[in-house]
Each structure stands twice: as C-alpha cells, then as structure tokens.
Amino acid sequence: MLAEAAGLGTIGKHGLLINPRFGPNLRIATLYIDVENLPVNNINEHLWIRKFCQKCNNCQRKCPGSAIYKETKIFADGSKQCIDYKKCAIPFANQYNCTVCVKECLFYKRGYSKIKEKFHRKYLDLGKK
C-alpha cells in the first residue's frame, strides 16, 4: 500500500503492486526515513488498473488455490486484503513459490503500455457513446 501511495503503481486484484516497468513481477521493500520537505504527490496515475482488474479476473480464475477474492476486503482502518493467505500457502508450498497469479496477469504477459493504451481507448470510446 505504501508503494501505491507513493505512485509507483497500483495494487492489482492479486494483491501485488503492478508497476509500469515490471508489471506484477517485482519485489519491493519499505525503507522508513525522516526527511523534512520531501515532495509529496497525491496523484497516482496508475489507479485505472483497478477498473481493469475488476474486468479481467484472469489471476483469480487461474489461481490453483482459489485464494484470490472476487472482491477485495477493506477493513475499518483502510487496510486491504486481496487473497486468503491460508489457501495461497498450499500451492505456494507445493509448487515451490507458485507465482501463477504473476504469470497469468496480463500486465506480465502483454506489458503495461499496451494494456493502458487499449484500455484507455476502449474506456474513452465508451464515454463518447
């Protein structure tokens, strides 16, 4: 969620950050620092991914553990849960770090730019009708 708040991408249906350069195929870590006057950008240009994921559902359909929720759970504190970690653990352990959700994600297969262009073209065309 911190990476999304920083504008590095958006959390996809599978609970992973989708980044323009790497899609869902990246590992990130948080580094907390104390810096004054750090520039803050409250605009995340990648939030359109949420609408795309709601229509796609490819990762959810292909998940061998049926671990990806159809609807993301949002808790009172604003935190989100996209997958059932107990269901995910079985194929993850049995298939040596499963990663089916990454491999089946269209952002991994086709690339961010192609999907963004096609999605925006379709979305904008629908808005004109």
C-alpha positions in Angstrom: 0.0 0.0 0.0 2.9 2.3 0.6 4.2 1.8 -2.9 0.8 2.6 -4.3 0.6 5.7 -2.1 4.0 6.7 -3.5 2.6 6.5 -7.0 4.9 3.6 -8.0 1.9 1.6 -9.4 -1.4 0.2 -8.2 -2.3 -2.9 -6.2 -3.9 -5.4 -8.6 -6.6 -8.0 -7.8 -4.0 -10.5 -6.8 -2.7 -8.1 -4.1 0.6 -7.4 -5.8 1.8 -4.0 -7.0 1.5 -3.5 -10.8 4.3 -1.2 -11.9 4.7 0.3 -15.4 8.1 -1.2 -16.0 7.9 -4.6 -14.3 4.1 -5.3 -14.2 3.5 -7.5 -11.1 6.9 -9.2 -11.4 8.8 -7.3 -8.7 9.6 -7.5 -5.0 9.6 -4.3 -3.0 10.6 -3.3 0.5 9.9 -0.3 2.6 12.6 2.0 3.9 11.5 4.5 6.5 13.4 7.7 6.7 13.0 11.0 8.5 13.3 13.7 5.8 11.8 17.2 6.0 10.4 18.9 2.9 10.1 15.6 1.0 7.9 16.3 -2.1 4.5 14.6 -1.9 2.4 13.8 -4.9 -1.2 12.8 -4.0 -2.0 11.9 -7.6 -1.5 8.3 -8.7 -1.8 8.0 -12.5 -2.0 4.2 -12.3 -5.3 3.9 -10.5 -7.1 2.9 -13.7 -5.6 -0.5 -13.2 -8.2 -1.2 -10.5 -11.0 -1.0 -13.1 -9.0 -3.1 -15.5 -8.5 -5.8 -12.8 -12.2 -5.8 -11.9 -13.0 -6.7 -15.6 -10.1 -9.1 -16.2 -10.1 -11.5 -13.2 -7.5 -13.7 -15.0 -5.4 -14.2 -11.9 -8.5 -15.2 -9.9 -9.7 -17.7 -12.4 -6.3 -19.4 -12.8 -5.3 -19.4 -9.1 -4.7 -23.1 -8.2 -5.7 -22.5 -4.6 -8.8 -20.3 -5.3 -7.1 -17.9 -2.9 -7.9 -14.6 -4.7 -11.1 -12.9 -3.5 -13.6 -11.8 -6.1 -14.0 -8.6 -4.1 -11.1 -7.1 -2.1 -11.8 -6.9 1.6 -11.4 -3.4 3.0 -11.1 -3.1 6.8 -12.1 -0.2 9.1 -8.5 1.0 9.3 -8.4 1.3 5.5 -6.1 -1.8 5.0 -7.0 -4.2 2.3 -6.8 -8.0 1.8 -6.9 -9.4 -1.7 -6.1 -13.0 -1.0 -6.8 -15.7 1.5 -3.2 -16.4 2.7 -4.1 -19.9 4.1 -5.5 -21.0 0.7 -2.5 -19.5 -1.1 0.0 -21.3 1.2 -0.8 -24.8 -0.1 0.0 -24.3 -3.8 2.8 -21.9 -2.9 4.5 -24.6 -0.8 3.7 -27.5 -3.2 4.7 -25.7 -6.3 7.9 -24.1 -5.0 6.7 -20.5 -4.8 3.6 -20.9 -7.1 3.5 -17.4 -8.8 0.6 -18.4 -11.0 -1.0 -15.0 -10.3 2.0 -13.2 -11.7 2.4 -15.5 -14.7 -1.3 -15.2 -15.6 -1.5 -11.4 -15.1 -2.0 -9.7 -18.4 0.4 -6.9 -17.3 3.1 -9.6 -17.1 2.1 -11.3 -20.4 1.5 -8.2 -22.5 3.0 -5.3 -20.8 1.7 -2.2 -19.1 1.9 0.2 -22.1 -0.1 -2.0 -24.5 -2.8 -2.6 -21.9 -3.0 1.0 -20.8 -3.4 2.2 -24.4 -6.1 -0.3 -25.3 -8.0 0.2 -22.0 -8.0 4.0 -22.3 -9.0 3.8 -25.9 -11.9 1.5 -25.1 -12.9 3.4 -22.0 -12.8 6.8 -23.8 -14.7 5.4 -26.7 -17.5 4.1 -24.4 -17.7 7.5 -22.8 -18.4 9.1 -26.2 -21.5 6.9 -26.9 
